[in-house]
């Protein structure tokens, strides 16, 4: 939302695990595209921000890793980091990069 409110022309593509959430997101002015799978969302993205519950993030990283483009930056907003960073560092390799983040980082 912040990107769009500041006039950034970024194309914001979103995926949510629940179909009802995806339907709600599709009506928001800052959301350019809602897709049906995490793989579709990550494909050809410059930046991927993962926001599901902490225990879901490692599996989600494994799910999207094969679909990342060279140069994609992947981060998360999970509050605990050990399992997330271990998964990110082992799964996001090559020319893509994982950087663990935190919801209080700003």
N, C-alpha and C positions, 0 to 999 in steps of 0.2 A: 504494500500500500504506500509505503514511504517513497519508493522509486517513482510511482505514478504521480503522487501528490507534488513532487518536485519537478515534474515535467520530463523525467527520464523516458526516453522512447523504448526502453527494454520491452521485449515481448515476454509476458509472464504466463507460463503454462503451469497448471496445477493438477495434481492427482491427490485424491483422498481415498482411504480404504473403503469407506461406506458410500454407497450410491446416493443416499439422501444428502450427504454432505457435498458430494460433487454437484448435485442439482442446485443446492443453495449457492455454491461458489460461482456457478455459471451466470448468476444474475448480478454479481458484483462488478462495479465499473472498472476496477483495477485489474480484474482477472481477464486476460485476453483469450485464454483457451483452457478448457478442462478436458482431460483425457481419462481413458478408462483403466490404464495400467501404469504402474510405476516405471516400467521399461519405456513406454511411450513418453513419459514425462522427462526421463533422464536423457533420452536419445537426442543428440545434437545440441545439448544445453551447454552454455558457458559456465553456469553456476547452478548447483543443486543444493538446496537447503532441506535437510530432513528434520521433520518436526513431530514424528509419532512418539508414543511412549518409549522410554529408554530401552525396555526389553525387546522391542520390535526392530530397533535400528540395526543391529548386526545382521539380522536376516535380510533386511531391506537393502543393506549395502551389498550383500551377496547377490541379490536379485538384480540390482541395477548395474553392477560393475561391468558385465560384458557388453553393455549398451552405451557406455560412455565414449565420448569423442576425445581425441587428443586435446589436451589443454583444459579439459573440464575440471573445475574446482568443486569438490564436494565437502560440505560441512554439515553440522547438526546443531540442534539446540538442546540436546539432552543434558541433564544436570550431573550425571555421573559419567565418568570417562573411561575407566579401565577397559571394559569389554568393547566399548564403541571404538576407542582408538586402536585397540588390538585388531579388531575386524577391519577398520578402515585402512590401517597400514598394510595389512596382508592382502586385502582384496582390491584396493584402488592402487593400481600399479601402472607402470609404463609412463605415458605422457600425461595422464590424469593425476590429480593430487587430492588427498584427503587432509583436511585440517579440522581437528576437533574444536568445537566452539562451546559456548555456554550461554544460556538465556540471559544471564546478567552481564554479558560482555558489551551490551549496548547495541 
